[in-house]
Amino acid sequence: MYPAAVDVSATESADRSGRTRAGPGTATGPDPGTATCDSCGHPAQDLAEVRRAYLTPDETGRLVPGQVEDEVERWCGSCRAHYPHEPAEGPAEGPATRG
């Protein structure tokens, strides 16, 4: 038997990141003054300005640098370690093109 339905709009719960949900569509971080990563939204203090890069397959199917966005975003160390990007202060390098 399933438990009775609960009205979550009137309750609060915390997720693994420490954010508190106070109903649909509302979340607060551990410290409202902490800046958040533009990529993942997690509060972080190690933010760096980057430009998002996209990888495209070449003729052999290997992923190679493709388009690099003009918009500057602030990313945390984890996103910079896992997703393609280039530093905001540097020009596009190699075959990457600006979008």
N, C-alpha and C positions, 0 to 999 in steps of 0.2 A: 504494500500500500504506500502511495506517495504522501509526503507531508502536505499539509494545507498550504495554500498560496499565501505568500507574504507580500505586503505592500512595501516594496523597497524604497519608494520615494520618501518615506518617513523615517528611514533607518540610515545609519552610517556604518561603513565598513572600510577597512584598510586593506590595500593590496600589498604585494611583496615589496614594492618600491617605497612604501610608507605613505603613499597618497591616500587621502581620505575621500571617499565618495559620499556625498550628501544628497543623493538622488540622481535622477537621470541627467547626464550631460554636465555634471558639475564635479570637478576634481580640484583638489588643492595639493600642492607639494609640501614637503616637510618644512620649508621656509619660503614664504611668498617672495622674499627678496632675492632668492637664488635664481640665476639665469638658467634657462633650459636649452637643450640641444635642439636646433632647428630640424634635425633629421629624425631623432627618436623621441624627442620631447622630455627626456629624463633630465632632472636638475643636475647640473655639473659645474665644476669650477675650472676644468681644464679645457674650456672651449677655445677653438681656433677658427679663424676665418678661412673658408675654403670655397671652391667652386665645384659643384656636382659634375661628375663625368659619367658618360655612358659608354659601355663596351658594345661592340658590334662584331659579329662573326666575319672572318675573312673568307677567301675562296676555299680554304682547307677546313673551315669550321672552327678554327681557333679564335678566341676572343681577343680583340685588339682595341686600343683606345679609339673612341669615336668622337661624338659631340661633347663639348665642355660648355656648361651654361655660363652666361655672363653674370647672373645673380650671385652675390656673395652671401653665404650662409655661415652660421656658427655651429660647428660640430664638436661633440665630445670625443675623447680619445678612443672610445670603443668604436664609434661609427667611422672615425678616420682609419682605424685598423682593419675594418671589415668591408668598407665600400669604396669604390673608385672615386677619386677626387684629385684636385690639384690645389696647392696653396693659393690663396686669393692674391697675394702680392706678386706671384710669378706669372709669366705669360704662358699661353698654351704651348706645350712642347710636343715635338714629334708629329704624328699624323692626326692628332686631335684637332677638332675645329670648334670654333665658337658658335654658340647657338643663339 
